[in-house]
Amino acid sequence: MHRYKITIEYDGGPFVGWQMQENGPSVQGALTDALEALSGERRVVAGAGRTDSGVHARGQVAHFDLAKEFSPDSMRDGLNFHLKPAAVAVVAAERADPEFHARFDATAREYLYRIVNRRAPLALERGKAWLVHQPLDADAMHEAAQVLIGQHDFTTFRAAHCQSKSPVKSLDILQVSRLGPEIEIKAKARSFLHHQVRSITGTLQKVGVGAWSAKDVKAALEARDRARCGPVAPPDGLYLVRVSYGDL
């Protein structure tokens, strides 16, 4: 058997999420079908992260095994041919060690959340960012974000149906910056809880409009109570941008 590693980008809007489900098309399903069409082998593609419906990716990573051997370029181009017209693209393909696992070998995951902060509605960015009409103070949001850096019990920022064994996670980077009307929130950790980034983003938005302070965010974190979280930001603005494997 030959193991392959692929890097993928996709528009999460048309999909029910990464994982194959019975209620609609998934990214994993589209890739698995394309792989079968290319190779004649039915192999489920294993991803590094299970993004939700509407969440996008610029650097999702996956692996799979095949009996048939392909060159990396042939694998990339062949999958992309069979993926059409789905909003999924294989950016890179490579041969991997037989023991490589896209999910369990990952040492860090990086997410980007995009907020467009303006009065006018979105046209080109509809479905690709969260539109917030009220003026946001990005500096105050960044200051408040720093209280979440480090290892904490993130129960407050965890979805009720999260399947993680523990709410304790180590958040390595949480940065908020403004470029014109756009505010970017960048988060990096080895792993995240379900809805963690979207929950943090919604909470920081409350800081941005002046409703909360950094002290309020700290109090919410220490409460370990989901009810103390701000609103969960919509999936539209969230992107999985990179998965690292020791190359931090």
C-alpha positions as MATLAB code, in Angstrom:
seq = 'MHRYKITIEYDGGPFVGWQMQENGPSVQGALTDALEALSGERRVVAGAGRTDSGVHARGQVAHFDLAKEFSPDSMRDGLNFHLKPAAVAVVAAERADPEFHARFDATAREYLYRIVNRRAPLALERGKAWLVHQPLDADAMHEAAQVLIGQHDFTTFRAAHCQSKSPVKSLDILQVSRLGPEIEIKAKARSFLHHQVRSITGTLQKVGVGAWSAKDVKAALEARDRARCGPVAPPDGLYLVRVSYGDL';
ca = [
       0.000    0.000    0.000;
       1.091    3.564   -0.690;
       0.182    6.411    1.650;
      -0.427    9.895    0.296;
      -0.725   13.278    1.992;
      -2.725   16.045    0.353;
      -3.273   19.713    1.166;
      -6.718   21.041    0.303;
      -8.618   24.284    0.060;
     -12.379   24.568   -0.098;
     -15.407   26.805    0.184;
     -17.388   25.363    3.074;
     -20.652   27.014    2.045;
     -22.040   24.190   -0.139;
     -21.129   21.454    2.340;
     -22.513   20.072    5.610;
     -18.917   20.120    6.852;
     -15.778   18.070    6.397;
     -17.143   14.782    7.702;
     -19.376   12.538    5.627;
     -22.995   12.685    6.808;
     -26.356   11.500    5.550;
     -27.944   14.959    5.454;
     -25.928   16.446    2.592;
     -22.658   16.680    0.659;
     -19.393   16.808    2.585;
     -15.819   17.711    1.676;
     -14.609   14.296    2.810;
     -17.245   12.657    0.626;
     -16.293   14.715   -2.430;
     -12.636   13.759   -2.024;
     -13.428   10.097   -1.376;
     -15.589    9.951   -4.515;
     -12.918   11.690   -6.597;
     -10.274    9.286   -5.315;
     -12.423    6.297   -6.270;
     -13.032    7.722   -9.744;
      -9.295    8.240  -10.206;
      -7.962    4.982   -8.756;
     -10.846    2.545   -8.790;
     -10.318    2.022   -5.057;
     -12.837    3.082   -2.395;
     -10.739    4.664    0.367;
     -12.089    7.124    2.908;
      -9.897   10.223    3.075;
      -8.868   11.038    6.682;
      -8.604   14.758    7.508;
      -6.630   16.724   10.069;
      -9.700   18.582   11.310;
     -13.481   18.263   11.093;
     -14.599   21.703    9.986;
     -18.295   22.557   10.389;
     -20.803   23.475    7.727;
     -19.917   26.839    6.215;
     -16.323   26.827    7.506;
     -13.659   27.203    4.829;
     -10.104   25.912    4.464;
      -6.940   27.144    2.819;
      -4.674   24.474    4.271;
      -6.636   21.397    5.346;
      -4.504   18.232    5.305;
      -5.630   14.663    4.701;
      -4.164   11.233    4.040;
      -5.214    7.950    2.450;
      -3.762    4.631    1.291;
      -3.871    3.171   -2.211;
      -2.650   -0.054   -3.729;
      -1.993    1.750   -6.990;
       0.983    4.099   -7.198;
       0.739    7.656   -8.529;
       3.259   10.452   -8.848;
       2.406   13.445   -6.632;
       1.597   15.620   -9.650;
      -0.632   12.949  -11.192;
      -2.434   12.533   -7.873;
      -3.047   16.276   -7.491;
      -4.177   16.801  -11.087;
      -6.243   13.613  -11.232;
      -8.146   14.423   -8.047;
      -8.803   17.980   -9.193;
     -10.184   16.703  -12.499;
     -12.654   14.414  -10.738;
     -13.563   17.020   -8.090;
     -15.064   19.383  -10.662;
     -17.360   21.272  -10.245;
     -17.189   21.019   -6.427;
     -15.657   24.005   -4.619;
     -12.721   21.853   -3.486;
      -9.136   21.900   -4.783;
      -6.104   19.769   -3.989;
      -3.294   22.311   -3.749;
      -0.504   19.785   -3.201;
       0.019   16.038   -3.036;
       2.989   14.039   -1.784;
       3.951   10.541   -0.758;
       3.885   10.052    3.002;
       5.420    7.685    5.499;
       3.197    4.628    6.049;
       2.807    5.684    9.704;
       1.817    9.291    8.944;
      -1.620   10.325   10.225;
      -3.105   13.680    9.203;
      -5.000   14.145   12.466;
      -2.944   12.510   15.190;
       0.492   13.639   13.967;
      -0.473   17.312   13.757;
       1.502   19.521   16.146;
      -0.436   22.748   15.509;
      -3.501   24.070   13.750;
      -3.972   27.674   12.691;
      -7.315   29.359   12.105;
      -8.212   32.761   10.689;
     -11.493   34.523   11.383;
     -12.423   37.410    9.064;
     -14.742   40.226   10.120;
     -15.733   42.960    7.678;
     -16.550   46.024    9.773;
     -18.636   48.426    7.704;
     -22.199   49.639    7.144;
     -22.549   48.473    3.537;
     -23.677   44.878    2.922;
     -21.320   42.268    1.533;
     -21.374   41.539   -2.169;
     -18.100   39.849   -3.133;
     -17.430   38.579    0.395;
     -20.898   37.215    1.138;
     -20.496   33.845    2.836;
     -16.761   34.455    3.254;
     -16.730   36.838    6.246;
     -18.845   38.070    9.149;
     -20.338   41.494    8.500;
     -20.471   43.633   11.662;
     -22.047   47.062   11.233;
     -21.113   48.623   14.596;
     -17.608   50.142   14.760;
     -15.137   47.743   16.394;
     -12.052   48.649   18.429;
      -9.504   46.100   17.203;
      -6.880   47.199   19.743;
      -9.261   46.572   22.651;
     -10.160   43.194   21.135;
      -6.488   42.240   20.889;
      -5.803   43.306   24.470;
      -8.723   41.223   25.733;
      -7.632   38.261   23.619;
      -4.339   38.026   25.496;
      -6.065   36.852   28.708;
      -6.967   33.663   26.814;
      -3.377   32.807   25.848;
      -1.889   29.767   27.586;
      -3.364   26.617   29.079;
      -6.887   27.007   30.440;
     -10.124   25.202   30.997;
     -12.080   26.555   27.997;
     -15.480   25.174   29.025;
     -17.006   28.643   28.532;
     -15.946   28.612   24.878;
     -16.881   25.001   24.156;
     -19.924   23.743   22.243;
     -22.379   21.778   24.377;
     -21.992   18.738   22.098;
     -18.178   18.919   21.901;
     -16.692   15.409   21.909;
     -13.254   16.341   23.241;
     -12.296   14.356   26.329;
     -11.122   17.454   28.196;
     -11.963   21.186   28.053;
      -8.337   22.034   28.882;
      -6.437   23.371   25.876;
      -3.288   25.435   25.326;
      -3.841   28.458   23.121;
      -0.475   29.558   21.714;
      -1.443   32.585   19.609;
      -4.536   34.803   19.557;
      -4.012   38.008   17.589;
      -6.488   40.652   16.472;
      -5.528   43.193   13.819;
      -7.256   45.633   11.485;
      -6.521   46.272    7.818;
      -8.926   48.887    6.532;
     -12.488   47.673    7.065;
     -11.363   44.105    7.746;
     -10.484   42.692   11.161;
      -8.528   39.455   11.304;
      -8.411   37.139   14.296;
      -5.622   34.564   14.136;
      -5.562   31.591   16.510;
      -2.986   28.826   16.842;
      -2.992   25.758   19.083;
      -2.214   22.070   18.919;
      -5.952   21.383   18.890;
      -9.217   23.221   19.484;
     -12.551   22.470   21.097;
     -15.684   22.415   18.971;
     -16.778   26.018   18.266;
     -13.870   27.369   20.346;
     -12.629   29.910   17.801;
     -16.142   31.034   16.854;
     -17.096   31.368   20.537;
     -13.982   33.421   21.268;
     -14.639   35.601   18.220;
     -18.199   36.347   19.316;
     -16.946   37.256   22.778;
     -14.229   39.543   21.396;
     -16.841   41.254   19.233;
     -18.588   42.316   22.462;
     -15.301   43.885   23.544;
     -14.954   45.584   20.167;
     -18.292   47.370   20.493;
     -17.518   48.433   24.082;
     -19.994   46.132   25.845;
     -17.250   44.060   27.522;
     -13.732   44.671   28.811;
     -10.709   42.403   29.110;
     -11.751   41.810   32.738;
     -15.131   40.558   31.565;
     -13.461   38.099   29.183;
     -11.228   36.832   31.992;
     -14.225   36.438   34.299;
     -16.093   34.503   31.617;
     -13.107   32.190   31.104;
     -12.715   31.558   34.831;
     -16.445   30.882   35.242;
     -16.139   27.688   33.164;
     -19.762   28.197   32.216;
     -21.062   28.077   28.641;
     -23.787   30.557   29.566;
     -21.101   33.210   30.233;
     -19.826   33.100   26.632;
     -20.603   35.796   24.115;
     -22.569   34.924   20.962;
     -21.052   32.268   18.712;
     -19.808   33.947   15.536;
     -21.207   32.564   12.258;
     -19.152   29.966   10.342;
     -18.789   32.172    7.250;
     -15.667   33.993    8.438;
     -13.704   30.991    9.722;
     -10.824   29.428    7.772;
      -8.490   26.545    8.623;
      -5.314   28.044    7.184;
      -2.542   25.655    8.187;
      -1.832   22.328    9.845;
       1.744   21.819   11.057;
       3.665   18.586   11.563;
       6.713   19.555   13.558;
       7.430   22.441   11.166;
       6.328   25.152   13.592;
];
